[in-house]
Amino acid sequence: MLALSLSSVGRSLTGINIVGPSNAETAPPANPGMYQLDITLKRGHNLAIRDRGGTSDPYVKFKIAGKEVFRSKTINKNLNPLWDERVSLLVDSLREPLYVKVFDYDFGLQDDFMGSAYLYLESLEHQRTLDVTLDLEDPQYPEHNLGTLELAVTLSPKEGDFREAQQHSSMRLSDVHRKAQLWRGIVSISLIEARDLQPMDANGFSDPYVKFRLGHQKYKSKTIPKTLNPQWREQFDFHLYEEQGGFIDITVWDKDAGKKDDFMGRCSIDLSPLSKEHTHKLDLPLEEGEGMLVLLVTLTGAAAVSISDLSVNILDDPHERHLILQRYSVLRSFHNLKDVGVVQVKVIRSEGLMAADVTGKSDPFCVVELSNDRLQTHTVYKNLNPEWNKVFTFNVKDIHSVLEVTVYDEDRDRSADFLGKVAIPLLNIENGERKAYALKSKELTGPTKGVIFLEIDVIFNAVKAGLMTLIPKEQKYIEDEPRVSKQLLLQNFNRVRRCVLFLINAGCYINSCFEWDSTQRSICSFLVFVLVVWNFELYMIPLVLLLPLAWNYILISSGKDTRQDVQAMEDLLEDEDEDYDKDDKVPRPGPSEDGRLPESHILEDMLASWHFEWIRVMLDPERKGFINKLYAIQDVCISVQNALDEVASYGERIKNTFNWTVPFLSWLAIVALCVATVLIYYIPLRYIVLAWGVNKFSKKLRDPYTIDNNELLDFLSRVPSDVQVVQYRELKVDPSHSPNQRKKNNPG
């Protein structure tokens, strides 16, 4: 068992250099059960160079039994860093050595390994403070000299009952774990513009974008092509975990197709001197580059986020629930618009999980995410039917957010293994109902083993939720760069084809009215045409858009589902998953009778030939100069893949708005169309256009740093595409998994 707390370390005595186990002069007490290990990380000497400037940005990690128990702060640009950090650990066995690893912090990239060493606890004298020098080594290159670390270490036996100490350690760990997750405030950054950047391309311009990092939180801005004075007008929110603030690292890059992006400069923001609840305008000159960035930074207080046990939660208290209902009542619709609501998630237990360890069991823990808010439970060791009984509370900033609950298996020596996941839109939640959700794969397209039991409550203000729908959607933390995927490219191609076929079929239907294929249809169409043209007014345009919404609502109310396209998309995703799992072992059908291959085979052959050519060039030293062209082809494929996805998504979102896929959004569209109809009916068009133009021209004069947005596109971004509808659909759960009945065969 391990526990983490700050403490002081006693007086240093004779320095020693420990390289392996040895017999200690002072014999330990007979089986004391627990030990307290006090460590002072002093300094490093002659550490390895990992940056191109001839320096490094080192930090240190401590691990025991494969679990990280400490991470130091980062010392920038220093090969002889001075940390002087203290930590106290509670350990129950001296057989596991302390594993010390040093890394070079690289913003936006994977951190570089700088060396490691072992401190064998069995060799330490008890109740004495010892100076220790560790020689850092790289296991792959043991002959390299990577410098040394200086520590002061004190090992003290803990007297008393082992079980009491173990329980105390567990409680301290739980408290530290809880505090480490809860943020103390929000940092909102508006990236406005940059000025006089350095030209990096042959045309005298650059294609700049910006990366932000605060701890593990990362954001990446959009790329502005061919400019030295880009304007982004983007906003990002960071969680602030430290009372004293912290530093936000910022780097500027030039996007290059087919080769590594060029570094253009860096800067940082010290949050400690910035006052809260106030917007600060910062002009930051770039180091190691030219120009400056213009930012707006706002620090706000902590949101209502919490972790508690099942017996303690706010919504089960009638008084607290009443206060929250009052807080989000209609009467307070225009107070603090960003505070839309609150969601409480009870993570009860899971059953029938996949065995991820060689012992036939798993060490599961659960991660709950809402947009960029992320909390997690403790780990239940060696169990396939774990019980967590934790309650998580989040503030809701966008009612169209999706709650993601993921179960992982904790591993000692590597990153956690994925066990299953569910995605639940907040608007789909049935308040207060304890439900069993079947776990899905990472892509959320198919089932995996196990179920999870959740009880969720959402309280929100509908007026605030509707208004926040018309502002830009919050961006997720920076994710992995997109890659070319045969399955994804084919899927997007088929989605676009379905949208195009819909338009072609609609055009053919209209043309059939002119061709008198059906006399009755053509007569009715002609009468409607004459009636509409003769009496046409501009207000009829939004009125006509209300008709398909009303028609589909009547059909759905009568039991006729008009959303067969989503079922077709689900079948398509399942077929592609099966094709992927088979790894193309099943022979493909040959050409059709006219000798043409299907579109899917053409895409497959194109990607296969590109991949073969890439491997051939990599293996041919004389042709490696050609690799840049292949990277350029890859960038083009990614662009085509993303463009197809965007076109198909917008088409599907428009269809799903009229199909009542999300009733809240369809009602919101009805309200907007009704308001537009009334305005156009009573107010002359010239006044409406004049008001729109005056607002557009004066917007930047009234607020030079306003974030531009398009309300229609922001609305559509909240409507799920067909792929997302499939991902959010609940799978059927085996009736044997009762929400109110626990598994009796719960392995411990």
C-alpha positions in Angstrom: 0.0 0.0 0.0 1.2 3.5 -0.8 0.2 6.9 0.6 1.4 10.3 -0.5 1.9 13.4 1.7 4.3 16.2 2.1 6.7 16.0 5.1 10.1 17.2 6.2 13.1 15.0 6.2 15.6 14.9 9.0 19.2 15.8 9.3 21.5 14.4 6.6 24.3 12.1 7.6 27.1 10.3 5.8 26.7 10.2 2.0 26.5 6.8 0.4 26.1 5.5 -3.2 23.6 2.7 -3.4 23.7 0.5 -6.5 22.2 -2.7 -5.3 20.9 -4.7 -2.3 23.3 -5.2 0.7 23.1 -6.2 4.3 22.2 -3.3 6.5 24.0 -2.7 9.7 20.8 -2.0 11.6 18.5 -4.9 11.7 14.8 -4.0 11.1 12.2 -4.9 13.7 10.5 -8.2 13.3 7.8 -7.8 10.7 6.7 -4.2 11.5 4.1 -4.4 8.7 4.5 -0.9 7.3 7.4 1.5 6.6 7.5 5.3 6.1 9.9 6.3 3.4 10.9 10.0 3.5 12.7 11.3 0.4 14.2 14.7 -0.6 14.9 15.1 -4.3 17.8 17.5 -4.1 19.4 18.1 -7.5 20.8 16.5 -10.7 24.3 16.7 -12.1 25.4 16.6 -15.8 22.1 15.3 -17.1 21.7 14.2 -20.7 21.1 16.8 -23.5 17.8 16.2 -25.2 16.9 19.6 -26.8 18.5 21.2 -29.8 19.6 24.2 -27.8 22.1 21.9 -25.9 19.9 21.7 -22.8 17.0 19.8 -21.4 13.8 20.4 -19.3 14.1 17.6 -16.8 11.6 16.2 -14.3 11.7 13.1 -12.2 9.2 10.2 -11.5 9.2 7.8 -8.6 7.5 4.4 -9.0 7.0 1.5 -6.6 5.6 -1.9 -7.8 4.8 -0.3 -11.2 2.7 2.5 -9.7 3.7 6.1 -10.0 3.8 7.7 -6.5 5.5 11.0 -7.2 6.3 13.4 -10.0 8.5 16.5 -9.6 8.2 19.9 -11.1 9.9 20.6 -14.4 13.1 22.7 -14.4 13.4 24.5 -17.7 16.7 24.6 -19.7 19.0 23.1 -17.1 21.4 20.2 -17.0 22.1 20.7 -13.3 18.6 21.2 -11.9 17.9 22.0 -8.3 14.5 20.6 -7.1 14.6 20.4 -3.3 11.2 18.6 -3.2 10.1 16.4 -0.3 7.7 13.5 -0.3 6.7 10.9 2.2 5.6 7.4 1.1 4.0 4.6 3.1 5.2 1.1 1.9 4.3 -2.4 3.1 7.3 -4.3 1.6 11.0 -3.6 1.1 11.3 -6.1 -1.6 10.1 -3.7 -4.3 12.8 -1.2 -5.1 12.1 2.5 -5.8 12.3 3.0 -9.5 13.5 6.5 -10.4 13.1 7.8 -14.0 14.1 11.2 -15.5 12.4 12.7 -18.5 12.9 15.8 -20.7 9.6 17.7 -21.0 8.7 18.4 -24.7 5.6 20.4 -25.2 3.4 19.0 -27.9 5.6 16.0 -28.4 6.4 12.8 -26.4 8.7 13.4 -23.5 12.3 12.1 -24.0 13.8 9.5 -21.7 16.9 10.8 -19.9 17.8 7.8 -17.7 16.7 5.7 -14.8 18.0 4.0 -11.6 16.9 1.7 -8.8 17.0 2.5 -5.1 16.9 -0.9 -3.2 15.0 -0.3 0.0 16.3 -3.5 1.7 19.8 -1.9 1.7 18.8 1.2 3.6 19.6 1.7 7.3 16.5 2.3 9.4 15.8 5.6 11.2 18.8 7.3 9.7 18.8 10.0 7.0 21.2 9.0 4.2 22.5 11.0 1.3 22.2 8.9 -1.8 23.7 9.4 -5.3 22.1 7.5 -8.1 23.9 7.0 -11.5 21.4 7.3 -14.3 21.5 4.7 -17.1 19.7 3.8 -20.2 19.0 0.0 -20.2 19.4 -0.1 -24.0 22.7 1.8 -24.0 24.4 1.0 -20.6 27.7 2.5 -21.6 26.3 6.1 -21.9 26.9 8.5 -19.1 23.6 10.2 -18.3 24.5 12.0 -15.1 23.5 11.6 -11.5 20.7 12.4 -9.0 21.2 13.4 -5.4 18.6 12.3 -2.8 18.2 12.2 1.0 16.4 9.1 2.2 15.0 8.1 5.6 13.3 4.7 6.2 11.4 4.3 9.4 9.4 1.2 10.5 5.7 1.9 11.4 4.7 0.2 14.7 1.1 -1.0 15.3 -1.4 -3.3 13.8 -0.8 -4.0 10.1 -4.5 -3.8 9.2 -5.0 -0.5 10.9 -2.0 0.9 9.1 -3.2 -0.5 5.8 -6.7 1.0 6.3 -5.1 4.3 7.3 -3.0 4.2 4.2 -6.0 3.4 2.0 -7.9 6.4 3.5 -5.1 8.8 2.9 -4.7 7.5 -0.7 -8.4 8.0 -1.3 -8.2 11.5 0.1 -5.2 12.4 -2.1 -6.8 10.7 -5.1 -10.0 12.8 -4.6 -8.2 16.1 -4.2 -5.9 15.5 -7.1 -8.9 15.2 -9.4 -11.0 18.2 -8.3 -10.1 21.5 -10.0 -10.1 24.8 -8.1 -11.0 27.1 -10.9 -11.4 27.6 -14.7 -8.9 29.4 -16.9 -10.6 30.7 -20.1 -8.2 31.7 -22.9 -9.3 33.6 -26.0 -6.7 33.3 -28.7 -7.2 36.6 -30.7 -4.3 37.1 -33.1 -0.6 37.1 -33.8 1.5 40.0 -35.2 4.6 40.1 -37.3 5.4 36.4 -37.3 8.5 34.9 -38.9 8.1 33.8 -42.5 8.8 30.1 -42.7 7.8 29.2 -46.3 9.4 30.0 -49.6 6.5 32.3 -50.5 7.4 34.6 -47.7 4.4 33.6 -45.5 3.6 30.9 -42.9 0.7 28.7 -42.0 0.6 29.2 -38.3 -1.2 27.4 -35.5 -0.8 27.5 -31.7 -0.5 24.7 -29.1 -1.4 25.3 -25.4 -0.5 23.1 -22.5 -1.3 23.3 -18.8 -0.2 20.1 -17.1 -1.9 17.2 -18.9 -4.4 19.5 -20.6 -3.6 20.3 -24.2 -5.3 22.4 -27.0 -4.5 23.0 -30.6 -5.9 25.9 -32.6 -6.9 25.9 -36.2 -4.3 26.6 -38.9 -4.5 30.0 -40.7 -2.9 29.6 -44.2 -0.5 32.1 -45.8 -0.3 34.9 -43.3 2.1 36.5 -40.9 -0.7 38.3 -39.0 -3.2 35.5 -38.3 -6.5 36.1 -36.5 -7.9 33.0 -34.8 -10.7 34.2 -32.5 -10.9 30.9 -30.6 -11.6 30.1 -27.0 -10.2 27.3 -24.8 -11.0 26.4 -21.1 -8.4 24.8 -18.8 -9.0 23.3 -15.3 -6.9 24.9 -12.6 -5.8 22.4 -10.0 -3.2 24.5 -8.0 -4.1 27.3 -5.6 -1.0 29.3 -6.6 -1.9 29.1 -10.3 0.7 27.6 -12.6 2.2 28.2 -16.0 0.5 27.7 -19.4 3.1 26.8 -22.1 2.4 28.2 -25.5 4.2 27.3 -28.8 3.6 28.5 -32.3 4.1 26.2 -35.3 4.1 26.5 -39.1 2.0 23.8 -40.8 3.9 21.9 -43.5 2.4 19.3 -45.7 4.6 16.3 -46.2 7.3 17.1 -43.6 7.7 18.0 -40.0 6.0 21.3 -38.9 8.4 24.2 -38.3 8.8 25.7 -34.8 8.1 29.5 -34.8 8.5 30.4 -31.1 7.2 30.0 -27.6 5.9 31.9 -24.6 4.2 31.2 -21.3 1.6 32.7 -19.0 2.2 32.9 -15.2 -1.3 32.6 -13.7 -0.2 33.4 -10.1 -0.3 37.2 -10.4 -3.6 37.4 -12.4 -6.7 38.4 -10.4 -9.8 36.2 -10.6 -13.1 37.2 -12.1 -11.4 39.7 -14.4 -10.4 39.5 -18.0 -6.7 40.3 -18.7 -5.4 41.3 -22.2 -1.9 40.0 -22.7 0.6 40.8 -25.5 3.1 38.1 -25.3 6.4 38.3 -27.3 7.6 35.0 -28.7 10.9 33.6 -27.5 13.2 31.8 -30.0 11.1 33.5 -32.8 9.6 36.7 -34.0 6.3 38.5 -33.4 3.8 38.4 -30.5 0.5 36.7 -29.5 -2.6 38.6 -28.3 -4.6 36.7 -25.7 -7.5 37.4 -23.3 -7.2 35.4 -20.1 -10.0 35.1 -17.5 -9.8 33.2 -14.2 -13.0 32.1 -12.5 -13.8 30.3 -9.3 -14.3 26.5 -8.9 -17.3 24.9 -10.5 -19.7 22.6 -8.6 -17.7 19.4 -9.1 -17.4 16.8 -6.4 -16.7 13.1 -5.7 -18.4 11.4 -2.7 -19.5 8.1 -1.4 -23.0 6.7 -2.3 -24.3 7.6 1.1 -23.5 11.3 0.7 -24.9 13.1 -2.4 -26.7 16.4 -2.8 -29.7 15.4 -4.9 -30.9 12.8 -2.4 -31.2 15.6 0.2 -34.7 17.2 -0.3 -33.5 20.6 0.9 -30.5 20.6 -1.4 -32.5 19.4 -4.3 -35.0 22.2 -3.8 -32.2 24.8 -3.8 -30.8 23.4 -7.0 -34.2 23.4 -8.7 -34.6 27.0 -7.7 -31.2 27.8 -9.0 -32.1 26.5 -12.5 -35.7 27.7 -12.5 -37.2 29.7 -15.5 -37.2 32.8 -13.4 -33.3 32.7 -13.3 -33.0 32.1 -17.0 -30.8 35.1 -17.7 -28.5 34.9 -14.7 -25.1 33.4 -15.4 -25.9 32.0 -18.9 -22.9 29.6 -18.9 -24.3 27.8 -15.8 -26.8 25.6 -17.7 -27.4 22.9 -15.1 -25.9 20.1 -13.0 -25.6 16.3 -13.5 -25.0 13.7 -10.8 -23.7 10.3 -11.8 -23.8 7.4 -9.4 -21.3 4.7 -10.5 -22.7 1.7 -8.7 -20.9 -1.4 -10.0 -20.0 -3.5 -13.0 -20.6 -7.2 -13.8 -19.1 -9.8 -16.1 -16.1 -7.7 -17.2 -13.4 -9.0 -19.5 -10.4 -10.7 -17.8 -7.4 -8.6 -18.8 -4.7 -10.2 -16.6 -3.1 -13.6 -17.0 -4.6 -14.6 -13.6 -8.1 -14.6 -15.3 -9.1 -11.4 -13.4 -8.8 -7.6 -13.8 -8.1 -4.6 -11.7 -10.9 -2.3 -12.9 -11.4 1.4 -12.3 -14.0 3.7 -14.0 -13.4 7.1 -15.7 -16.4 9.5 -16.0 -16.1 12.3 -18.6 -18.3 15.2 -19.5 -16.7 17.2 -22.3 -13.3 18.1 -20.8 -14.3 17.4 -17.2 -12.8 14.0 -16.1 -13.1 12.2 -12.8 -12.4 8.6 -11.9 -13.1 6.0 -9.2 -10.6 4.0 -7.1 -9.3 0.6 -8.4 -10.9 -2.6 -7.3 -8.2 -5.3 -7.5 -8.6 -8.8 -8.8 -12.3 -8.6 -9.5 -14.6 -9.0 -12.6 -17.7 -7.8 -10.7 -16.4 -4.6 -9.0 -18.4 -2.3 -6.8 -17.4 1.4 -6.7 -20.5 3.1 -5.1 -19.2 6.6 -6.0 -21.1 9.8 -6.8 -19.7 12.3 -9.3 -21.2 15.8 -9.7 -20.5 18.0 -12.7 -21.6 21.4 -13.9 -23.4 21.4 -17.2 -22.2 24.1 -19.7 -23.8 22.5 -22.8 -26.9 20.3 -22.4 -25.9 18.6 -25.7 -22.8 17.2 -24.1 -22.3 13.4 -24.0 -21.5 11.6 -20.7 -18.8 9.0 -21.4 -18.1 6.3 -18.8 -15.1 4.1 -19.5 -13.9 1.0 -17.6 -10.1 0.3 -17.6 -7.9 -2.4 -16.2 -5.0 -1.0 -14.1 -1.6 -2.4 -15.1 1.6 -2.1 -13.1 4.1 -1.8 -16.0 2.2 -0.2 -18.8 -0.8 2.0 -19.6 -4.3 0.9 -18.5 -6.1 -1.7 -20.7 -9.5 -0.8 -22.2 -12.4 -2.9 -20.9 -15.5 -1.2 -22.2 -17.3 2.1 -22.7 -20.7 3.7 -22.9 -21.7 7.2 -24.2 -24.9 8.7 -23.0 -26.2 12.1 -24.3 -27.5 14.2 -21.3 -30.8 14.7 -23.1 -31.3 10.9 -23.2 -31.0 10.4 -19.5 -34.0 9.2 -17.5 -33.6 10.9 -14.1 -33.3 8.8 -11.0 -33.5 5.4 -12.8 -30.8 2.9 -12.0 -30.0 1.2 -15.3 -27.7 -1.5 -16.6 -25.7 -0.3 -19.7 -24.0 -2.9 -21.9 -20.4 -1.9 -22.5 -19.2 -1.1 -26.0 -16.0 -1.1 -27.9 -13.6 1.9 -28.2 -15.4 3.0 -31.4 -18.8 2.6 -29.7 -20.0 0.6 -32.7 -20.2 -2.9 -31.2 -20.6 -4.7 -27.9 -17.8 -5.9 -25.6 -18.0 -8.0 -22.5 -19.7 -6.7 -19.3 -22.3 -4.3 -18.1 -22.1 -1.2 -15.8 -24.8 0.0 -13.5 -25.4 3.8 -13.3 -28.0 6.1 -11.8 -28.0 9.6 -13.4 -29.9 12.8 -12.6 -29.8 15.9 -14.8 -31.3 19.3 -13.7 -31.0 22.2 -16.2 -32.6 25.4 -17.3 -34.2 24.9 -20.8 -33.9 28.6 -21.7 -30.2 28.7 -21.0 -29.7 25.4 -22.8 -31.4 26.8 -25.9 -29.4 30.0 -25.9 -26.1 28.2 -25.4 -26.9 26.0 -28.4 -26.2 29.0 -30.6 -22.6 29.6 -29.5 -19.5 27.7 -30.5 -19.2 24.2 -29.1 -16.5 23.5 -26.5 -13.5 21.9 -28.1 -12.1 18.6 -26.7 -8.5 18.4 -25.5 -6.0 17.9 -28.3 -6.3 14.4 -29.7 -4.1 12.1 -31.8 -3.4 13.3 -35.4 -5.8 11.7 -37.9 -4.5 8.8 -39.9 -5.6 7.3 -43.2 -8.1 4.5 -42.6 -9.4 2.4 -45.4 -12.6 1.6 -43.4 -13.2 5.2 -42.4 -12.6 6.5 -46.0 -15.0 4.0 -47.4 -17.6 4.7 -44.7 -17.4 8.5 -45.4 -17.6 7.9 -49.1 -20.7 5.8 -48.7 -22.3 8.4 -46.4 -21.7 11.2 -49.0 -23.1 8.9 -51.7 -26.3 8.4 -49.7 -26.7 12.2 -49.3 -26.2 12.7 -53.1 -28.6 9.9 -53.9 -31.2 11.5 -51.7 -30.9 14.8 -53.7 -30.9 13.0 -57.0 -34.1 11.1 -56.0 -35.7 14.3 -54.8 -34.9 15.9 -58.2 -36.2 12.9 -60.1 -39.5 13.1 -58.1 -39.9 16.8 -58.9 -39.1 16.1 -62.6 -41.7 13.3 -62.7 -44.3 15.9 -61.9 -43.3 17.8 -65.0 -43.2 14.6 -67.1 -46.8 13.6 -66.0 -45.6 10.1 -65.0 -48.6 10.2 -62.5 -51.5 12.3 -63.6 -52.9 12.7 -60.1 -49.5 13.8 -58.8 -48.9 16.3 -61.6 -52.3 17.9 -61.2 -51.9 18.3 -57.5 -48.3 19.7 -58.0 -49.6 22.2 -60.6 -52.4 23.5 -58.3 -49.9 23.9 -55.4 -47.5 25.7 -57.7 -50.1 28.2 -58.9 -51.4 28.8 -55.4 -48.0 29.4 -53.9 -46.7 31.6 -56.6 -49.8 33.7 -56.8 -49.9 34.3 -53.0 -46.2 34.1 -52.3 -44.8 36.2 -49.4 -41.4 36.0 -47.9 -42.7 34.9 -44.5 -43.8 31.7 -46.1 -40.2 30.4 -46.4 -39.8 29.6 -42.7 -43.4 28.6 -42.6 -42.8 25.9 -45.3 -39.8 24.6 -43.3 -42.2 23.9 -40.4 -44.3 21.5 -42.5 -41.8 18.6 -42.6 -41.2 19.0 -38.9 -44.9 18.9 -38.2 -45.4 15.9 -40.6 -42.6 13.8 -39.1 -43.9 14.6 -35.6 -47.3 13.3 -36.5 -45.8 10.1 -38.1 -43.6 9.4 -35.0 -46.5 10.1 -32.7 -48.6 7.6 -34.6 -45.9 4.9 -34.3 -44.4 5.2 -37.7 -40.6 5.7 -37.4 -39.1 7.7 -40.3 -35.5 7.1 -39.2 -34.7 3.9 -41.2 -31.4 5.6 -42.4 -29.9 5.3 -38.9 -30.6 1.5 -38.9 -28.9 1.3 -42.4 -25.9 3.2 -40.9 -25.7 0.8 -38.0 -25.7 -2.2 -40.4 -23.0 -0.5 -42.4 -20.8 0.1 -39.4 -21.3 -3.5 -38.2 -20.4 -4.9 -41.7 -17.2 -2.8 -41.8 -16.3 -4.0 -38.3 -16.7 -7.6 -39.5 -14.6 -6.9 -42.6 -11.9 -5.3 -40.4 -11.9 -8.3 -38.0 -11.7 -10.8 -40.8 -8.6 -8.9 -42.0 -9.6 -9.2 -45.6 -9.2 -13.0 -45.5 -12.5 -13.6 -47.3 -12.1 -13.4 -51.1 -13.6 -10.3 -52.7 -16.2 -10.5 -55.3 -14.9 -10.0 -58.8 -15.8 -7.3 -61.3 -19.4 -6.8 -62.3 -20.8 -7.9 -65.7 -19.6 -4.7 -67.4 -16.1 -5.3 -66.1 -16.1 -2.5 -63.4 -14.9 -3.0 -59.9 -17.1 -1.7 -57.0 -16.2 1.7 -55.5 -15.1 0.0 -52.3 -12.6 -2.2 -54.1 -11.2 0.8 -56.0 -10.5 2.6 -52.7 -9.0 -0.5 -51.2 -6.7 -1.0 -54.2 -5.7 2.7 -54.2 -4.8 2.6 -50.5 -3.0 -0.8 -50.7 -0.9 0.4 -53.6 0.0 3.6 -51.8 1.0 1.6 -48.7 3.1 -0.8 -50.7 4.9 2.1 -52.5 5.6 3.7 -49.1 7.2 0.5 -47.8 9.2 0.1 -51.0 10.6 3.6 -50.8 11.5 3.3 -47.1 13.5 0.2 -47.9 15.3 1.8 -50.8 18.0 4.2 -49.6 18.4 5.7 -53.0 14.8 6.8 -53.2 14.2 8.1 -49.7 13.9 11.6 -51.1 10.6 10.6 -52.6 9.2 9.9 -49.1 8.1 13.6 -48.8 5.8 13.2 -51.8 4.3 10.1 -50.2 3.7 12.1 -47.0 2.0 14.8 -49.1 -0.2 12.1 -50.6 -1.1 10.9 -47.1 -2.0 14.5 -46.1 -4.3 14.7 -49.2 -6.0 11.4 -48.3 -6.6 12.7 -44.7 -8.0 15.9 -46.1 -10.3 14.0 -48.4 -11.3 11.7 -45.6 -12.1 14.6 -43.3 -13.9 16.6 -46.0 -16.2 13.6 -46.9 -17.0 13.2 -43.2 -17.8 16.9 -42.8 -20.1 17.0 -45.9 -21.9 13.8 -44.9 -22.3 14.9 -41.3 -23.9 18.2 -42.2 -26.3 16.4 -44.6 -27.2 13.9 -41.9 -27.6 16.6 -39.2 -30.1 18.5 -41.3 -32.1 15.3 -41.9 -31.9 14.4 -38.2 -33.2 17.8 -37.3 -36.4 17.2 -39.3 -36.6 13.6 -38.2 -36.8 14.5 -34.5 -33.7 12.5 -33.6 -33.2 15.0 -30.7 -36.6 16.4 -29.8 -35.1 19.3 -27.8 -33.3 20.5 -31.0 -36.4 20.0 -33.2 -38.5 22.0 -30.8 -35.8 24.7 -30.7 -35.9 24.8 -34.6 -39.7 25.2 -34.5 -39.4 28.1 -32.0 -36.8 29.8 -34.2 -38.8 29.3 -37.4 -42.0 30.6 -35.7 -40.1 33.7 -34.5 -38.7 34.2 -38.0 -42.1 33.9 -39.6 -43.6 36.5 -37.2 -40.7 38.9 -37.7 -40.8 38.7 -41.5 -44.6 39.0 -41.5 -44.7 42.2 -39.4 -41.3 43.9 -40.1 -40.4 44.9 -43.7 -37.5 43.0 -45.1 -35.4 46.2 -45.7 -35.4 46.9 -41.9 -34.3 43.4 -41.1 -31.4 43.5 -43.6 -30.5 47.0 -42.4 -30.3 45.8 -38.7 -28.3 42.7 -39.7 -25.8 44.9 -41.7 -25.4 47.5 -39.0 -24.7 44.7 -36.4 -22.1 43.1 -38.7 -20.3 46.4 -39.5 -20.3 47.6 -35.9 -19.5 44.3 -34.2 -15.7 44.7 -34.2 -16.0 48.4 -33.2 -18.1 47.5 -30.2 -15.9 44.6 -29.2 -12.6 44.3 -31.0 -11.9 40.9 -29.5 -15.3 39.2 -30.0 -15.3 35.5 -31.0 -16.9 35.2 -34.4 -19.5 32.5 -34.8 -22.3 31.3 -37.1 -25.5 30.5 -35.1 -26.8 28.1 -37.8 -23.6 26.1 -37.9 -23.4 26.1 -34.1 -26.9 24.7 -33.9 -26.1 22.0 -36.5 -23.0 21.0 -34.6 -25.2 19.9 -31.7 -27.3 17.6 -33.9 -25.8 14.1 -34.0 -24.8 12.6 -37.3 -25.9 9.1 -38.2 -22.6 7.7 -37.0 -23.0 9.4 -33.6 -26.6 8.3 -33.3 -25.4 4.7 -33.6 -22.6 5.3 -31.1 -25.1 6.7 -28.6 -27.7 4.0 -29.0 -28.1 1.7 -26.0 -27.5 -2.0 -26.5 -29.9 -4.6 -25.2 -28.9 -6.0 -21.8 -29.3 -9.6 -20.7 -32.3 -9.7 -18.3 -30.2 -11.6 -15.8 -28.3 -8.3 -15.1 -30.8 -6.8 -12.6 -30.0 -3.2 -11.4 -31.1 -4.2 -7.9 -29.5 -7.6 -7.6 -25.8 -8.1 -7.0 -23.8 -11.0 -8.3 -23.3 -13.7 -5.7 -20.2 -15.1 -7.4 -18.2 -12.0 -6.8 -14.5 -13.0 -7.0 -12.3 -11.2 -4.5 
